Amino acid sequence: QSELKFATAFSSSPAAASIATLAEGRLIEANANFERDFGWSIADLRGITAMEAGLWPDAAERELWANTLRQHGRTVNYETVWRHRNGELRHVSIAGEIIDLDGVPCILAYTTDITARKATEEQIQRLAFYDPLTSLPNRRLLMDRLEQAMAACVRHQRLGALLFIDLDNFKTLNDTHGHDKGDLLLQQVSARLIDGVREGDTVARLGGDEFVVMIEDLAADAMTAAKQAENVGRKIMAALNEPYDIRPLQVHSTPSMGITLFGAQHENLEEPIKRADLAMYQAKNAGRNTLRFFDPRMQAMVTARANLERDLRAALQLQQFVLHFQPQVRCGGRVMGAEVLLRWPHPERGLVPPAEFIALAEESGLIIPLGEQVLEQACRQLARWATQAELAPLTLSVNVSARQFQKDDFVDVVLTVLERTGAPPQRLLLELTESLLISNIDDVIRKMDALQARGVGFALDDFGTGYSSLSYLKRLPLNQLKIDQGFVRDIPVDPNDAAIARMIIVLGESLGLEVLAEGVETPEQQQALQAQGCHAYQGYLYSRPVPLEAFEVLTQQPGWPVLAPGL
């Protein structure tokens, strides 16, 4: 009876199952899936070895697996590469064990073709480190390389340089001729930057029209190194001033460039980037299409930021910040909730853009008390809605910064706010960014589990733009994936964006997660997303972020899409 069960399990296994002798590796039996996945029937295989059949393209790799099997008696999820009978290489995962078959030691193996999964993982991994438009390293990869370069400079007593490049009047090109022409220009700029540096140097795109060139192994003397960096900068400036053939247009675009040296001493990783960025702004102020080295006189700008930080601290004390709400809608047209967005009506400066003070709050550490104020206000609003039948089902998504989440008492802070306000936890969705995944993943999961056990949900924001790993993603207790607006903008016309969006949607579905698209601005974008299987949206097509009273009016709108009145 046990032999019958074994035979049934062997033949019905969804994997390609096989039995071979331990001594010589000669195949004795294989199920039908072996032919389905690798093109070999048992009649073809019986009596020969996997090496003779050509399944293992690398004899050393096969021997390594066999030795692991002999040493431990079994292998689980051993990943390697096999060759299909038609010559194609396939990624496989092998679960194997040594068994006794009528007194003969044999290998029982279950082999699963994981080629499609590997391709998805590689694509997501590429999104983590490379810019999808230009294929250049993104900010994360640049910072990794800069950290290594700074350490090497100090160790070998050499200097390096950062060239921060911003295209002049790029927004005008986008607004006049469309984003597709702007994207073509960015791709051509990328090619010229690569041609203008040595093979070992790094060209990265930070986003928008901002690029950074990192030059290593310059002279130890600062004056000589500066001259070397300037020569590279001048060469790049000349190349970027040449006309661009963006059919049917011929476009002229000029760069502003800021240069700084690094490696003279140990310093914070962000400091060279800040200096080069400041120098680039000085180049713009000098009339554009020029380059500037970092100048201490730019400390005036730093002083201005210090004044803004002072006002930011005062605003926290005075609770000047208010919440605006951007609706999130389902395919059927009803509002399902909103993302909470912070606004700062400064008594003297007017409405301070979030782009100005959020980054400053992150750098200064004020993002932690600021985030707690946002959470408190959001939970108080949820508690008020809980008493109103028509508003009680709404959820609020609250952004959580990495610094805020990494605090040891983060879970206690959230639970205390929920208890103090009486907000229903199941209506609170905390939005995390992918940058969190580069920290202690076990700590991240522990905190998420603790809060999810109380009913709090989690969304992964801007998915596909930062550090992504399927192995981490499947472990995270998430409720929602948010497709970044960068992939939404051109989805009706760009097959690459459509493919990336579809990949994220399928991935979300396979993990049992809701997928919501951000930055939906046109009916065509919504229709394309809906066709791909995405049924939750957020963006200007429905409404800009609005104050509470206006948002509550929007929740009663009979149908969508509809723009907020007066916006």
N, C-alpha and C positions, 0 to 999 in steps of 0.2 A: 504493500500500500504506500509506503514512504517513497519507493522508487517511482510509483505512478504519479505521486504528487510532485516529485522532482521533475519528472519528464514533462508534466503539464506546465509547471512554472517555467521551465526552460523554453519550451516551444512558444508559450504565450507572452513571454517577456517583451515589453515595448522596445527594449534595447537589442542590439545585435549580440546574441549570446553565442559563446563558443567554448569548446573543451579541447585542450591540447595536452600532450604528455609533458610532464615537468622536465624530464631528462633531455629530450631533444626538441621539444616544442612542436611535435607533429600533431596536426589537427585531426581530431577524432569525430567531432560533431559540431554543427552550427545550426542555428534556427533560420527561419525564412527571412528574418530582418537583416541578416548578414548580406544577402544578395540585394535587398532593397537599399541598404545604406552604402554598401561598398562594392556592389557589382559581382560578388563571388558567391556561387552556390556551393552547397556542401559537397556536391559531386566533383566540383572543381578543386576544392580545398582538401578533401580527405586524403590523409597520408603525406601531405607536404607541410612545410613550416611556413609561418607567416612571413619570414624573411624571403623564402623561396617564391612566395606569391607576390612579394613586393609591397606588402601592407606597411611594413616599417621602412621608411626611406632612410633611416639612420640606424645602423646596426648598433652603435654605441648607446643610443637612446633605448633601444630594445633591451640591451644587456643591463642597463641601469634599472629599468623597470623590473626585469626578472630577478635581479639581485635584491631589490627592495622587497619583492614578493617572497623570495626564499628567506630573507632575514626576519620579516614580520608575519609571514603566513597569509597576509592579505594586503590589498591596497584599496583605498577609497578615493574616488574622484582624482585619479592620477591623470593629469592633462598632458597630452602630447599631440603629435601629428601623424596621421596615417595617409596612405596613398590609395585613392579609389582605383578600381580596375581601369577606368578610363584615363588615368594619369593625374587627375585633380588631387591636390593636397587638401585634406579635411582635418579640422581640429576635432579631437575626440577626448572624452573622459572615460577612463576605464576603472571599473570596480572589479577586482580580481581576488581569488582566494585559492589556496591549495586544498584539493580534496582527494579522497581515496576512491578510485574507481576499479572495483574488482581486484584490489591489491596493488594497483598501479598508481603512483602519485601523479596527479594531473592538475592542470590549471583550469579553473572555471572562471571565465571572464564575461562581464557584461559591458559592452562598449557603446557609448552614446555619442552621436554626431552633434557637436556643439558649435559648428562653424557659424551658424546664423547668430548665436548668442555672442560669440567672440567678435563678430563684425559689429554688432550693436555696442558692445563694451568699448571697442576701439574707437568707434565714432563718438561716443560720449566722452571717452578719455581725451580725444582730440579737442572736443569742445571745451574741456577744462583748461587746456594750455595754449590753444591757438585761436586766433580770431577767424571766424567763419568766412568773412568777406575776403580777406587778403591772405589768409593762411600764415600770417606772421605770428610770432609769439605774442601772447596777450600779457596783461599786467602781471598776472601770477607767475608766469614763466620768466618774465623779465626780472621780477624781484628775486626769484630763486637764483638766477644767473648773476644778478648784481651782488647778492650776498656772497657767493663764491668768489666773484671777481674782487670784491673789497678785501676779503680775507687773503687772497693771493697777492694783492698789491702790498699789503702790510708785511706779509711773509717774505716777499722777494724784493721789497723796497723799490717798487715801480709804481707809477701812477696810471690811472685810467680816467676816462672822460665820459660824461653824459651830454648828449645833444638833444634838447627838447625842441621838437618841431611842430608848429601849428600853421595850418594853411590860412592865408589871408582871405577874408571875404568868402569863405567856403559856403556859408549859409546862403549867400546871395545866389550862388550857382544852384544850390538845391531848390531854393524858392522859385528861381526863374525857369530852370530847365528840368526840374524833377529829380527825385532821389535816385532814379536809375542812372542818370548821367553823373550824379555825385559819386555813386558807388564805382562807376568805371574810372573816374578820376582817382579815387583812393587806391584802386588796384594798380593803376599806372604809376602813381607816386610810390607805392610800395616797391614796385619793380625797380624804379630808379634809385631808391634808397639802398636796396640790396646790391645793385651794381656799383654803388659809390663807396662801399666799405670792403674791408678784407673778409676772407672766408670765415675767420674765427670770431669776428665782431657780431654783435646782435642788433637786429632791427626789430622793434616791437611796435604794435599799435595799441595805444591805451584805450581808444574809443573815439568815436566821432572823427575829427580830422587831426587828432593828436598822435604823434609818433615819437619814439625815443630811440636814438642810436647809442649803443654802449660800445666804446672803444677801449680795448685792454692793451696792456704791455706797452705803455708809453714810457718816456724817459723818467728818471727819478727826479730830475730838476724840474721845478714847477714851471719856470719860464719856457724851457724847451718843450715840456709836455703840452703847455698851452698853445705854443706855436704849431705843434703837430696836430692838435685837435682843431685849431683854426683852419689849417690847410684842408683837413677832411670836411669841415663845415663849409668852406668856400666852394669846394668841389661839388658838394651836395646842393648848395644854393644855386650854382650854375646849372646843374642838371634839372632842378625843379623849376627853373625859369624858362626852360624850353617849352614851346607850345605842345599841347596835348591833343591828340587826334581822337576825339570822341564823336564819331560820326552821327549825324552829318555836321557836327560842330567842330571847330578848332578853338580850344579853350586855352587861355593863359591864366596861370595861377602862380602866386608867389608865396614863399614861406617866411615866417618869422622864427628865429632860432635862438635858443638860450643854451649856453655851454657852462659847465662847471667841471672841475677836477675832483677826483676822489682817490682815497688810498693813502693820503698823507698821515692819517691817524685813524684809530678806531672811532666809529661814530654810528649813530642810529641809522638803520637801513633807509628810512624815509628821507633823511636829510639831503643827500645828493639830488634826489628827485625834486624836493622842494626848491633847492637852490636853482636848478636848471629851469624849473617852471617859472620862478620869479624872474630869471634872466630873460626868458622868452617874452614875458609880459613887458619887460623894459624894451625889448626889440620892437614890439608892437607900438609902444608909446613913442618910440623914436621915429616912427613913420612907416613901419612894416617893411617887408622884403629886406631884412637886414639881420645880422646876428650880434649878440651881446654876451659877454661873460658876466657871471654873477658879480654884482657890485654891492658892497656893504651899504651904499646909500639906499638900496632897496629896503633897508630895515624900516623905512617909513611905512612901507606896506605891512610889515610885521607888526609895527606899532598899532596900525589901524585894526589889525586882527585882534590885538590884545584889548583894544577898546571895545570891540564887539564881544569879546569873551566876558569883559566886565559887565556889559549890558545883559549878556545872556544869564550870568549869575543872578543879577538883579531881577530879571524876568522870572526866573525860577522861584525866587523868594516871593515875588508879587503875584505869581500865578497868572502871568499875562497871556499864556498860550491858550489857544482855543482849538477845538477839533472841527475839521470838515469831513464830510462823508462822501465817498464815491460809490454809487450803487453797483452791486454785482447782480446780474440778471441771469435767469435760466432761459433756455431756448424757447420755452413756452411764453415768455414775456413778463413774468412776474419777478419783482425784486426779491432776492433771497437773502440779501444782507448788504454790507458795505465794508470797504476798507477805510480805516480811520487814518486820516492824514493831518499832520500838525501844521498850524498856522501861527505866526507871531506878528500881531499888530503892534509894532513898536510906537510908543507915544511921540517920538521925534523923527525916527527914520521912516515911518510908515510901515507898510506890510513888508517884512523882511523875507525874501525868498528862502525856502527850505534849503536850497543848494548852498546858500551862504552860511547858515548856522548849524545844519546837521553835521557837516564835516567837522566844523569847529567843536561841536559838542562831543563828537567821537574822539578827537585828538586830546581834548582837555579832560575827558572823563566825565563831563557833565551829562553825557548821554544816559548814564545810569539813573540819576534822579529825574531827568527829563522823561525817560522811558517809564518810570514809575508813575509820574503824573499823568501821562497818556493812558496807562493801564487803569489808573484810578478813575479818570473821567469816563473811559469807555465802559467800565464795569458799572458805574453809577447809571449810565444811560441804559445799559441792558436791564438793570434792575427796574428802572422806570417803565421800560417797554414791557416787562414781564407782567405788569398789571393791566396792559391794554391788549385785548384779544387780537386786534388786527395787526399789532406790531410785535407781539410776543414771539412769533416764529423767526424773526430776523436774527442773523448772526453778525458779529462784528469781528473783522480781521484786524489785528493789532501787530504792527511790525516790532520785532525784537532784535536789537543789535547784538552782535557777537559778544561785545564786552558785557552787556547786560546779562545775557544768557550764561556766560561763563562764571558769573559770581556764584560763590558757594551757596548763598542763601536764596538763589533765584526761585526755587520751588516754594520755599516758605513765604517769600514776598508775594507771589501770585496767589497762593492759597489764602493768605491773610487779607489781601485786597478783596478776593471773592467773598470771604466771610464777612468782612466789614461792610461791604456794599450790598450784600444779598443778591448779587448777580447770579443767574443760572449758568453754571460752568459749561454746559453743553452748547451754549450760544456764543462762547468765546473761542476764536480761532487765532492762534499765535503764529505769525509768519516768520519763518527762519530763512536765512540766506545760506547758500552753498559754502560760503567761507567758514561756517561753523564746522564743516566736515573735516577740515584740516587740523582741528584741535583734537582733544581726547574724545574719540568717538564713543567709547564706553560710558564716559560721563554724560555725553549728550543724550544717549539712549536712556540712561538711568533717570535723568531729569524728565525726559519726555514721558517715560513710562509712569513716573510718579504723578505727573499732572493729568495724563490721559486716564489714569485710574479714577480720577475725580471728575472726569467728563470733559476736560479741556481738549480741544482739537488742535492739529498742527498742519500748516501749509508750508511747502518748500517754494520760496519765492524766486522769480527770475531763473527757473530751471533751464539748464543748458548753457549758462554763461560763465559758470565758475567751476569749482572743483566737483566733479561728478564721478561716482563709482557705484556700479550696480551692486557690488558686494555690500557697500554701506547702505545704499538706498533700500534694499530689501529688508534690512534690519531695523530701519527707522520706523517708529509707529506713527506714520503720517496719515492724514485724511485727504490732503489735496496737493496737487502739483499745479504751479502757475507757469504758463508758457510766457516767456519774456516777450515784450512788445517788439523787440528787435527781429523776432522770427515771424511776427504777425503782420508787420507793416506791408511787406511785399508778397504775402502768401498767395494772393490771387494770381500773381504773374511770375513769381520766381519758383521754379520747381525745387530748388534746393531748400528754400524756406518751407515749402509745403511738405517736403520729405522729412525735414527735421521736426516739424510740428506733428506730423503723422507718427513719427517714431516716439515722440514724447507721449502722445495720446495713447498709443498701443501699450507703451510701457506702463502708463498710469492704470489703464484698464487691467493689465495682467497682474498688477499689484493691488487691485481693488480700490484705487484712489480716484477721487473726482479730479477732473482736469479743467482748469479755468484759464482762459486766454486774457492777457492784459493788453491794453493799448488798442482796443478795437475801435476804429474811427470811421469805418465805412461799411455800408451794407454788404459790399462785395467781400470784405474781410470776414464778416460774420458768416456769410453763406459758404465761403471756402472752408472755414473752420468747422461749420456744422456738417459739411460734406465729409470732412475727415473724421467726424465722430466726437467733436468737442461741443458740449452743450451748456457751458457756463461762460459768461463773458463780463468784461469790465473795460470801460473806456469812454472816450468823448462821444461816441455814437449815441450813448445813452445819457451821459451827464458828466460834466466836470465835477470835481469835488465841490460840495456846496455846504453851507451851514446847516445845522440841525433842522431848523424849521422847513427849509426848502427840501431837504432830503425826505422828511416825513410826508410832504406833499407828493413827492415823486413816487413814494411807495403806493400811493393810491391811483397812479396813472393806470388807465384801463388797458393800455397796450404799449409795446415797445417795438422797434427802437423809437425813442423820442428824446430830443434835446431838452435839457432843463430850461424852464421859461426864462427868457431874458439873458441867456448866456450865449 
